[in-house]
Amino acid sequence: MAQFFPYFVDVNVADQVRSLSTKDLLDFWEETQYMEEKLTAEPDRMPAYNVEYERAVLQELQIRSCMDKLNR
């Protein structure tokens, strides 16, 4: 399974997302959506975190989709 390292300052989220296989990227996306849903349900327990991952995941999925279409 893929790993996400939120505490490494020298490695940004976009680079980490790019290194994932498509299956791992989709798994990561699904897990983050599940966690966000659970945390939103309990706002008093919601930690402060950076949501840059969402933009990075969507952008990477769009790029991969376009590249797949170009390579056909």
C-alpha positions, -999 to +999 in steps of 0.1 A: +000+000+000+011+035-007+023+058+021+017+096+024+042+116+044+026+148+056+055+159+079+083+160+053+088+196+045+112+190+016+087+167-003+055+184-015+022+166-018+022+169-056+055+150-059+042+123-035+009+119-055+028+117-088+049+088-074+018+066-067+004+041-091-031+048-104-046+021-081-027+035-051-038+070-060-074+060-062-071+041-029-055+072-013-084+093-026-110+070-013-094+068+021-090+106+024-127+111+014-137+086+041-116+102+068-128+137+058-164+125+061-158+111+095-139+141+108-166+165+095-192+146+114-173+154+146-160+189+142-147+191+178-123+163+171-112+176+137-075+183+135-060+211+115-045+196+083-035+208+049-061+199+021-036+205-007-038+167-012-073+171-027-061+195-054-030+174-061-050+142-065-076+157-088-049+173-109-029+141-112-060+121-121-069+147-148-034+145-162-034+108-163-068+107-180-056+131-207-024+111-212-043+079-216-065+095-243-035+109-261-017+075-260-046+056-276 
